[in-house]
Amino acid sequence: MQVIRLKALSDNYIFLLHDCTHNIAAVVDPAEAEPVLQHLAELKAELVAIFNTHHHHDHVGGNQQLIQKFPQVTVYGGAEDRGRIPGQQVFLQDGSRVQFADRVAEVIFVPGHTRAHIAYYFPPQDVGETGDLFCGDTLFAGGCGRLFEGTPSQMVESLNKLRSLPDNTHVWCAHEYTLKNLQFALTVDAGNTDLQERYDEVEAYRSRGEATVPSLLGVEKLTNPFLRWEQPSLQLAVKSNDPVQTFARIRGLKDKF
C-alpha cells in the first residue's frame, strides 16, 4: 500500500492509498474531489473506498463528487456520525476493522475534536516496518485539534489511545499546522531540547516549501505538549498537577495563541 499525500484547500492534506498490485485506490478525508480525481486519472486507478475520520466539510467536501464518478465506492465513517457524512454506508465503532489492499486497519474511537471522530491505524506488516495512523484532526504534528464537540477528559483519553501506539508509527494528520504548533509549544515547554531541535528542523522544511506530514509518533511523544500532560515542567507552566486540567489549560492557551 502506497500512501500519496495530496494538497487541498489552504492547508489540508488528503491521503490517497494505492494498491499497486490491483491498481485500486482508497482515499482518506477527501476535502475536495479534484486533486483526487486528477491523481486517480494519472494512475488509471479505480477508487473503491472513502475513509472519513469525521464530518467536517474540509474532510468530506469531496465525497459526493467522488461517489458520482465512482458509484461503486464504499464510504466509511464513525457510527456516531450517522447522517453527517455524505454517502456514508459503513458505520464503524471502536475496534472495528477495515481492509484495503494487503493491509487491515484498526478503527480507534477518538472523540474530542468532534463527538464521533475516529482514526484508522494500519499496523506494520513486518518487524522493523512503520505503521500508519490516519488521525484526522485529533492529533497534529506538534499539536491537537480544537475541542468543538468534546471535553478535555474525552480528548485526553483519545490522545492516550494514540500515544499508546508504537513509536515507529507514521502520523498522517490532515493539516499543515506544524510550524505554528511548535511555535506555541515553545511557550509552554521552552526547556525541552528535543522540541527546540524539532522547531529548527521544521522551520527549515517550511522555508523550502516542504511538507512536515507525516511525522513519527515517537517524535510527537517527545515534543508535542498535548501528549505530555504528565510532565512536571508542563504542569508547572500551567500551575496544575492534574493531567486533564493540565491538558485543558494548555489547550486553552493554544486557542488564544
Phi and psi in degrees as GROMACS dihedral restraints (atoms count N, CA, C in turn):
[ dihedral_restraints ]
;  ai    aj    ak    al  type     phi  dphi    fc
    3     4     5     6     1   -95.6    20    10
    4     5     6     7     1   135.2    20    10
    6     7     8     9     1  -103.8    20    10
    7     8     9    10     1   122.6    20    10
    9    10    11    12     1  -113.4    20    10
   10    11    12    13     1   121.8    20    10
   12    13    14    15     1   -89.5    20    10
   13    14    15    16     1   124.8    20    10
   15    16    17    18     1  -116.3    20    10
   16    17    18    19     1   136.3    20    10
   18    19    20    21     1   -80.5    20    10
   19    20    21    22     1   146.3    20    10
   21    22    23    24     1  -151.0    20    10
   22    23    24    25     1   155.4    20    10
   24    25    26    27     1    48.9    20    10
   25    26    27    28     1  -140.6    20    10
   27    28    29    30     1   -88.9    20    10
   28    29    30    31     1   -37.1    20    10
   30    31    32    33     1  -148.0    20    10
   31    32    33    34     1    17.8    20    10
   33    34    35    36     1   -83.8    20    10
   34    35    36    37     1   154.2    20    10
   36    37    38    39     1  -120.2    20    10
   37    38    39    40     1   137.1    20    10
   39    40    41    42     1  -109.8    20    10
   40    41    42    43     1   142.1    20    10
   42    43    44    45     1  -115.1    20    10
   43    44    45    46     1   118.8    20    10
   45    46    47    48     1   -99.7    20    10
   46    47    48    49     1   121.9    20    10
   48    49    50    51     1   -99.2    20    10
   49    50    51    52     1   124.9    20    10
   51    52    53    54     1  -118.0    20    10
   52    53    54    55     1   122.4    20    10
   54    55    56    57     1   -90.3    20    10
   55    56    57    58     1    99.7    20    10
   57    58    59    60     1   -66.2    20    10
   58    59    60    61     1   -30.5    20    10
   60    61    62    63     1   -65.8    20    10
   61    62    63    64     1   -45.1    20    10
   63    64    65    66     1  -104.6    20    10
   64    65    66    67     1    -1.4    20    10
   66    67    68    69     1    52.1    20    10
   67    68    69    70     1    49.5    20    10
   69    70    71    72     1  -120.8    20    10
   70    71    72    73     1   164.0    20    10
   72    73    74    75     1  -141.3    20    10
   73    74    75    76     1   156.0    20    10
   75    76    77    78     1  -128.6    20    10
   76    77    78    79     1   158.6    20    10
   78    79    80    81     1  -131.4    20    10
   79    80    81    82     1   140.2    20    10
   81    82    83    84     1  -105.6    20    10
   82    83    84    85     1   122.0    20    10
   84    85    86    87     1    53.4    20    10
   85    86    87    88     1    66.1    20    10
   87    88    89    90     1   -73.8    20    10
   88    89    90    91     1    95.4    20    10
   90    91    92    93     1   -59.5    20    10
   91    92    93    94     1   -36.5    20    10
   93    94    95    96     1  -147.6    20    10
   94    95    96    97     1   158.4    20    10
   96    97    98    99     1   -84.8    20    10
   97    98    99   100     1   -33.3    20    10
   99   100   101   102     1   -58.1    20    10
  100   101   102   103     1   -47.0    20    10
  102   103   104   105     1   -61.2    20    10
  103   104   105   106     1   -34.4    20    10
  105   106   107   108     1   -68.7    20    10
  106   107   108   109     1   -48.2    20    10
  108   109   110   111     1   -61.7    20    10
  109   110   111   112     1   -40.1    20    10
  111   112   113   114     1   -62.9    20    10
  112   113   114   115     1   -43.7    20    10
  114   115   116   117     1   -73.5    20    10
  115   116   117   118     1   -36.9    20    10
  117   118   119   120     1   -60.7    20    10
  118   119   120   121     1   -39.3    20    10
  120   121   122   123     1   -64.0    20    10
  121   122   123   124     1   -40.0    20    10
  123   124   125   126     1   -64.3    20    10
  124   125   126   127     1   -38.0    20    10
  126   127   128   129     1   -80.6    20    10
  127   128   129   130     1   -18.0    20    10
  129   130   131   132     1    57.0    20    10
  130   131   132   133     1    40.5    20    10
  132   133   134   135     1  -106.7    20    10
  133   134   135   136     1   154.8    20    10
  135   136   137   138     1   -98.9    20    10
  136   137   138   139     1   134.9    20    10
  138   139   140   141     1   -84.3    20    10
  139   140   141   142     1   123.3    20    10
  141   142   143   144     1  -114.8    20    10
  142   143   144   145     1   -14.3    20    10
  144   145   146   147     1  -151.7    20    10
  145   146   147   148     1   143.4    20    10
  147   148   149   150     1  -118.6    20    10
  148   149   150   151     1   119.3    20    10
  150   151   152   153     1  -104.9    20    10
  151   152   153   154     1   104.8    20    10
  153   154   155   156     1   -95.2    20    10
  154   155   156   157     1   140.2    20    10
  156   157   158   159     1   -91.9    20    10
  157   158   159   160     1   -31.4    20    10
  159   160   161   162     1  -164.6    20    10
  160   161   162   163     1   176.4    20    10
  162   163   164   165     1   -87.4    20    10
  163   164   165   166     1    -6.6    20    10
  165   166   167   168     1   -58.2    20    10
  166   167   168   169     1   144.4    20    10
  168   169   170   171     1   -60.1    20    10
  169   170   171   172     1   -33.2    20    10
  171   172   173   174     1   -77.2    20    10
  172   173   174   175     1    12.1    20    10
  174   175   176   177     1  -125.4    20    10
  175   176   177   178     1   -18.9    20    10
  177   178   179   180     1  -123.7    20    10
  178   179   180   181     1     3.9    20    10
  180   181   182   183     1   -60.5    20    10
  181   182   183   184     1   -24.0    20    10
  183   184   185   186     1   -94.4    20    10
  184   185   186   187     1    -2.7    20    10
  186   187   188   189     1   -53.8    20    10
  187   188   189   190     1   -54.0    20    10
  189   190   191   192     1   -61.9    20    10
  190   191   192   193     1   -42.7    20    10
  192   193   194   195     1   -66.7    20    10
  193   194   195   196     1   -36.5    20    10
  195   196   197   198     1   -68.3    20    10
  196   197   198   199     1   -38.0    20    10
  198   199   200   201     1   -64.1    20    10
  199   200   201   202     1   -39.6    20    10
  201   202   203   204     1   -62.4    20    10
  202   203   204   205     1   -38.6    20    10
  204   205   206   207     1   -76.2    20    10
  205   206   207   208     1   -35.4    20    10
  207   208   209   210     1  -127.0    20    10
  208   209   210   211     1    80.5    20    10
  210   211   212   213     1   -60.6    20    10
  211   212   213   214     1   -22.3    20    10
  213   214   215   216     1   -88.1    20    10
  214   215   216   217     1     1.3    20    10
  216   217   218   219     1   -64.3    20    10
  217   218   219   220     1   146.2    20    10
  219   220   221   222     1  -103.7    20    10
  220   221   222   223     1   130.0    20    10
  222   223   224   225     1  -106.3    20    10
  223   224   225   226     1   121.5    20    10
  225   226   227   228     1  -108.9    20    10
  226   227   228   229     1   149.3    20    10
  228   229   230   231     1  -168.7    20    10
  229   230   231   232     1   178.4    20    10
  231   232   233   234     1   -69.9    20    10
  232   233   234   235     1   147.8    20    10
  234   235   236   237     1   -60.1    20    10
  235   236   237   238     1   -35.9    20    10
  237   238   239   240     1   -81.8    20    10
  238   239   240   241     1    -0.5    20    10
  240   241   242   243     1   -95.0    20    10
  241   242   243   244     1    11.5    20    10
  243   244   245   246     1   -51.1    20    10
  244   245   246   247     1   127.5    20    10
  246   247   248   249     1    86.9    20    10
  247   248   249   250     1    -3.3    20    10
  249   250   251   252     1  -115.8    20    10
  250   251   252   253     1   -11.5    20    10
  252   253   254   255     1  -110.8    20    10
  253   254   255   256     1   119.2    20    10
  255   256   257   258     1   -58.0    20    10
  256   257   258   259     1   125.9    20    10
  258   259   260   261     1    77.6    20    10
  259   260   261   262     1     8.0    20    10
  261   262   263   264     1   -61.2    20    10
  262   263   264   265     1   131.8    20    10
  264   265   266   267     1  -119.3    20    10
  265   266   267   268     1   -27.3    20    10
  267   268   269   270     1  -116.8    20    10
  268   269   270   271     1   129.9    20    10
  270   271   272   273     1  -115.1    20    10
  271   272   273   274     1   104.8    20    10
  273   274   275   276     1   -94.0    20    10
  274   275   276   277     1   146.5    20    10
  276   277   278   279     1  -121.2    20    10
  277   278   279   280     1   169.6    20    10
  279   280   281   282     1   -55.9    20    10
  280   281   282   283     1   126.9    20    10
  282   283   284   285     1    92.5    20    10
  283   284   285   286     1    -7.8    20    10
  285   286   287   288     1   -62.4    20    10
  286   287   288   289     1   161.8    20    10
  288   289   290   291     1  -123.5    20    10
  289   290   291   292     1   142.1    20    10
  291   292   293   294     1  -130.0    20    10
  292   293   294   295     1   148.0    20    10
  294   295   296   297     1  -121.2    20    10
  295   296   297   298     1   138.7    20    10
  297   298   299   300     1  -144.2    20    10
  298   299   300   301     1   135.2    20    10
  300   301   302   303     1    54.2    20    10
  301   302   303   304     1  -128.7    20    10
  303   304   305   306     1  -102.0    20    10
  304   305   306   307     1    20.0    20    10
  306   307   308   309     1  -118.3    20    10
  307   308   309   310     1   145.0    20    10
  309   310   311   312     1  -119.1    20    10
  310   311   312   313     1   127.5    20    10
  312   313   314   315     1  -103.1    20    10
  313   314   315   316     1   142.5    20    10
  315   316   317   318     1   -90.6    20    10
  316   317   318   319     1   134.6    20    10
  318   319   320   321     1   -90.0    20    10
  319   320   321   322     1   129.7    20    10
  321   322   323   324     1  -117.8    20    10
  322   323   324   325     1   123.0    20    10
  324   325   326   327     1   -79.4    20    10
  325   326   327   328     1   117.8    20    10
  327   328   329   330     1  -131.8    20    10
  328   329   330   331     1    65.7    20    10
  330   331   332   333     1   -66.5    20    10
  331   332   333   334     1   155.1    20    10
  333   334   335   336     1   151.3    20    10
  334   335   336   337     1   -65.7    20    10
  336   337   338   339     1   -62.4    20    10
  337   338   339   340     1   -47.6    20    10
  339   340   341   342     1  -131.5    20    10
  340   341   342   343     1   167.9    20    10
  342   343   344   345     1   -75.6    20    10
  343   344   345   346     1   -15.3    20    10
  345   346   347   348     1  -119.2    20    10
  346   347   348   349     1     9.2    20    10
  348   349   350   351     1   -59.7    20    10
  349   350   351   352     1   137.8    20    10
  351   352   353   354     1  -128.4    20    10
  352   353   354   355     1   162.7    20    10
  354   355   356   357     1  -127.8    20    10
  355   356   357   358     1   157.0    20    10
  357   358   359   360     1  -117.5    20    10
  358   359   360   361     1   122.4    20    10
  360   361   362   363     1  -117.5    20    10
  361   362   363   364     1   116.9    20    10
  363   364   365   366     1   -98.2    20    10
  364   365   366   367     1   106.2    20    10
  366   367   368   369     1   -64.6    20    10
  367   368   369   370     1   157.7    20    10
  369   370   371   372     1   -64.5    20    10
  370   371   372   373     1   150.1    20    10
  372   373   374   375     1   -83.9    20    10
  373   374   375   376     1   -30.4    20    10
  375   376   377   378     1  -135.0    20    10
  376   377   378   379     1   159.2    20    10
  378   379   380   381     1   -59.1    20    10
  379   380   381   382     1   134.0    20    10
  381   382   383   384     1    92.0    20    10
  382   383   384   385     1   -13.1    20    10
  384   385   386   387     1   -85.0    20    10
  385   386   387   388     1   170.1    20    10
  387   388   389   390     1  -104.6    20    10
  388   389   390   391     1   135.0    20    10
  390   391   392   393     1   -79.6    20    10
  391   392   393   394     1   171.1    20    10
  393   394   395   396     1  -132.3    20    10
  394   395   396   397     1   122.5    20    10
  396   397   398   399     1  -114.3    20    10
  397   398   399   400     1   119.9    20    10
  399   400   401   402     1  -105.4    20    10
  400   401   402   403     1   102.9    20    10
  402   403   404   405     1  -114.0    20    10
  403   404   405   406     1    10.5    20    10
  405   406   407   408     1    56.6    20    10
  406   407   408   409     1  -122.7    20    10
  408   409   410   411     1  -111.6    20    10
  409   410   411   412     1    19.5    20    10
  411   412   413   414     1   -79.9    20    10
  412   413   414   415     1   -56.0    20    10
  414   415   416   417     1  -115.7    20    10
  415   416   417   418     1   129.7    20    10
  417   418   419   420     1  -111.6    20    10
  418   419   420   421     1   164.0    20    10
  420   421   422   423     1   -65.5    20    10
  421   422   423   424     1   110.3    20    10
  423   424   425   426     1    82.4    20    10
  424   425   426   427     1     2.5    20    10
  426   427   428   429     1  -159.2    20    10
  427   428   429   430     1  -163.6    20    10
  429   430   431   432     1  -151.0    20    10
  430   431   432   433     1   168.5    20    10
  432   433   434   435     1   -75.4    20    10
  433   434   435   436     1   157.4    20    10
  435   436   437   438     1   -65.9    20    10
  436   437   438   439     1   155.5    20    10
  438   439   440   441     1   -93.9    20    10
  439   440   441   442     1    90.1    20    10
  441   442   443   444     1   -85.4    20    10
  442   443   444   445     1   -38.0    20    10
  444   445   446   447     1  -127.8    20    10
  445   446   447   448     1    -0.6    20    10
  447   448   449   450     1  -121.3    20    10
  448   449   450   451     1  -179.9    20    10
  450   451   452   453     1  -108.9    20    10
  451   452   453   454     1   161.9    20    10
  453   454   455   456     1   -56.5    20    10
  454   455   456   457     1   -40.0    20    10
  456   457   458   459     1   -65.4    20    10
  457   458   459   460     1   -37.9    20    10
  459   460   461   462     1   -63.1    20    10
  460   461   462   463     1   -43.4    20    10
  462   463   464   465     1   -67.8    20    10
  463   464   465   466     1   -38.9    20    10
  465   466   467   468     1   -61.3    20    10
  466   467   468   469     1   -43.5    20    10
  468   469   470   471     1   -63.0    20    10
  469   470   471   472     1   -41.5    20    10
  471   472   473   474     1   -66.0    20    10
  472   473   474   475     1   -47.1    20    10
  474   475   476   477     1   -65.4    20    10
  475   476   477   478     1   -31.9    20    10
  477   478   479   480     1   -66.0    20    10
  478   479   480   481     1   -35.6    20    10
  480   481   482   483     1   -59.9    20    10
  481   482   483   484     1   -45.3    20    10
  483   484   485   486     1   -70.4    20    10
  484   485   486   487     1   -36.9    20    10
  486   487   488   489     1   -63.5    20    10
  487   488   489   490     1   -24.1    20    10
  489   490   491   492     1   -80.5    20    10
  490   491   492   493     1    -8.3    20    10
  492   493   494   495     1   -72.4    20    10
  493   494   495   496     1   162.4    20    10
  495   496   497   498     1   -60.5    20    10
  496   497   498   499     1   146.5    20    10
  498   499   500   501     1   -56.2    20    10
  499   500   501   502     1   -34.3    20    10
  501   502   503   504     1   -86.1    20    10
  502   503   504   505     1    57.5    20    10
  504   505   506   507     1  -124.2    20    10
  505   506   507   508     1   125.4    20    10
  507   508   509   510     1   -71.1    20    10
  508   509   510   511     1   130.5    20    10
  510   511   512   513     1  -101.6    20    10
  511   512   513   514     1   102.8    20    10
  513   514   515   516     1   -94.9    20    10
  514   515   516   517     1    84.4    20    10
  516   517   518   519     1   -90.7    20    10
  517   518   519   520     1   162.4    20    10
  519   520   521   522     1   -94.9    20    10
  520   521   522   523     1     5.8    20    10
  522   523   524   525     1  -142.0    20    10
  523   524   525   526     1   150.6    20    10
  525   526   527   528     1   -92.1    20    10
  526   527   528   529     1    76.6    20    10
  528   529   530   531     1  -110.4    20    10
  529   530   531   532     1     4.2    20    10
  531   532   533   534     1   -60.2    20    10
  532   533   534   535     1   -47.3    20    10
  534   535   536   537     1   -61.3    20    10
  535   536   537   538     1   -47.1    20    10
  537   538   539   540     1   -64.1    20    10
  538   539   540   541     1   -38.6    20    10
  540   541   542   543     1   -61.3    20    10
  541   542   543   544     1   -42.6    20    10
  543   544   545   546     1   -73.0    20    10
  544   545   546   547     1   -31.1    20    10
  546   547   548   549     1   -59.4    20    10
  547   548   549   550     1   -43.7    20    10
  549   550   551   552     1   -65.8    20    10
  550   551   552   553     1   -45.6    20    10
  552   553   554   555     1   -54.1    20    10
  553   554   555   556     1   -36.8    20    10
  555   556   557   558     1   -66.4    20    10
  556   557   558   559     1   -21.1    20    10
  558   559   560   561     1   -75.7    20    10
  559   560   561   562     1   -20.1    20    10
  561   562   563   564     1  -115.4    20    10
  562   563   564   565     1   -10.7    20    10
  564   565   566   567     1  -140.4    20    10
  565   566   567   568     1    46.4    20    10
  567   568   569   570     1   -63.8    20    10
  568   569   570   571     1   -25.4    20    10
  570   571   572   573     1   -82.7    20    10
  571   572   573   574     1     1.3    20    10
  573   574   575   576     1   -82.8    20    10
  574   575   576   577     1   104.6    20    10
  576   577   578   579     1   -67.1    20    10
  577   578   579   580     1   -32.8    20    10
  579   580   581   582     1   -62.5    20    10
  580   581   582   583     1   -39.6    20    10
  582   583   584   585     1   -66.6    20    10
  583   584   585   586     1   -43.2    20    10
  585   586   587   588     1   -60.0    20    10
  586   587   588   589     1   -43.5    20    10
  588   589   590   591     1   -65.3    20    10
  589   590   591   592     1   -40.6    20    10
  591   592   593   594     1   -65.2    20    10
  592   593   594   595     1   -40.4    20    10
  594   595   596   597     1   -59.0    20    10
  595   596   597   598     1   -44.4    20    10
  597   598   599   600     1   -61.9    20    10
  598   599   600   601     1   -40.9    20    10
  600   601   602   603     1   -64.9    20    10
  601   602   603   604     1   -45.5    20    10
  603   604   605   606     1   -66.8    20    10
  604   605   606   607     1   -38.8    20    10
  606   607   608   609     1   -60.2    20    10
  607   608   609   610     1   -39.9    20    10
  609   610   611   612     1   -67.4    20    10
  610   611   612   613     1   -42.5    20    10
  612   613   614   615     1   -57.2    20    10
  613   614   615   616     1   -49.6    20    10
  615   616   617   618     1   -69.9    20    10
  616   617   618   619     1   -31.3    20    10
  618   619   620   621     1   -64.6    20    10
  619   620   621   622     1   -24.2    20    10
  621   622   623   624     1   -95.8    20    10
  622   623   624   625     1     2.7    20    10
  624   625   626   627     1    75.3    20    10
  625   626   627   628     1    20.4    20    10
  627   628   629   630     1   -90.9    20    10
  628   629   630   631     1   147.1    20    10
  630   631   632   633     1   -72.8    20    10
  631   632   633   634     1   151.1    20    10
  633   634   635   636     1  -109.7    20    10
  634   635   636   637     1     6.4    20    10
  636   637   638   639     1  -114.8    20    10
  637   638   639   640     1   130.7    20    10
  639   640   641   642     1   -83.0    20    10
  640   641   642   643     1   157.8    20    10
  642   643   644   645     1  -104.7    20    10
  643   644   645   646     1   178.5    20    10
  645   646   647   648     1  -106.6    20    10
  646   647   648   649     1   138.6    20    10
  648   649   650   651     1   -61.3    20    10
  649   650   651   652     1   -35.4    20    10
  651   652   653   654     1   -60.2    20    10
  652   653   654   655     1   -36.5    20    10
  654   655   656   657     1   -68.9    20    10
  655   656   657   658     1   -40.2    20    10
  657   658   659   660     1   -60.3    20    10
  658   659   660   661     1   -40.7    20    10
  660   661   662   663     1   -63.2    20    10
  661   662   663   664     1   -28.3    20    10
  663   664   665   666     1   -87.8    20    10
  664   665   666   667     1   -24.0    20    10
  666   667   668   669     1  -129.0    20    10
  667   668   669   670     1   -14.3    20    10
  669   670   671   672     1   -92.0    20    10
  670   671   672   673     1   114.0    20    10
  672   673   674   675     1   -61.8    20    10
  673   674   675   676     1   -22.1    20    10
  675   676   677   678     1   -82.8    20    10
  676   677   678   679     1     2.1    20    10
  678   679   680   681     1  -115.8    20    10
  679   680   681   682     1     8.9    20    10
  681   682   683   684     1  -127.6    20    10
  682   683   684   685     1    32.6    20    10
  684   685   686   687     1   -65.3    20    10
  685   686   687   688     1   -13.7    20    10
  687   688   689   690     1   -92.0    20    10
  688   689   690   691     1    -5.9    20    10
  690   691   692   693     1   -73.1    20    10
  691   692   693   694     1   129.0    20    10
  693   694   695   696     1   -55.8    20    10
  694   695   696   697     1   -37.1    20    10
  696   697   698   699     1   -64.2    20    10
  697   698   699   700     1   -38.5    20    10
  699   700   701   702     1   -74.3    20    10
  700   701   702   703     1   -38.2    20    10
  702   703   704   705     1   -62.7    20    10
  703   704   705   706     1   -38.3    20    10
  705   706   707   708     1   -66.0    20    10
  706   707   708   709     1   -38.5    20    10
  708   709   710   711     1   -63.0    20    10
  709   710   711   712     1   -31.0    20    10
  711   712   713   714     1  -112.7    20    10
  712   713   714   715     1     8.9    20    10
  714   715   716   717     1    57.9    20    10
  715   716   717   718     1    53.6    20    10
  717   718   719   720     1  -152.5    20    10
  718   719   720   721     1   142.3    20    10
  720   721   722   723     1  -111.9    20    10
  721   722   723   724     1    12.0    20    10
  723   724   725   726     1   -98.3    20    10
  724   725   726   727     1   125.3    20    10
  726   727   728   729     1   -57.3    20    10
  727   728   729   730     1   -45.5    20    10
  729   730   731   732     1   -67.6    20    10
  730   731   732   733     1   -41.8    20    10
  732   733   734   735     1   -66.1    20    10
  733   734   735   736     1   -37.8    20    10
  735   736   737   738     1   -59.3    20    10
  736   737   738   739     1   -49.0    20    10
  738   739   740   741     1   -58.4    20    10
  739   740   741   742     1   -47.6    20    10
  741   742   743   744     1   -61.1    20    10
  742   743   744   745     1   -39.6    20    10
  744   745   746   747     1   -70.6    20    10
  745   746   747   748     1   -38.1    20    10
  747   748   749   750     1   -64.7    20    10
  748   749   750   751     1   -43.1    20    10
  750   751   752   753     1   -62.4    20    10
  751   752   753   754     1   -39.8    20    10
  753   754   755   756     1   -62.5    20    10
  754   755   756   757     1   -40.0    20    10
  756   757   758   759     1   -65.4    20    10
  757   758   759   760     1   -40.6    20    10
  759   760   761   762     1   -65.6    20    10
  760   761   762   763     1   -36.4    20    10
  762   763   764   765     1   -60.3    20    10
  763   764   765   766     1   -26.8    20    10
  765   766   767   768     1   -99.5    20    10
  766   767   768   769     1    -2.5    20    10
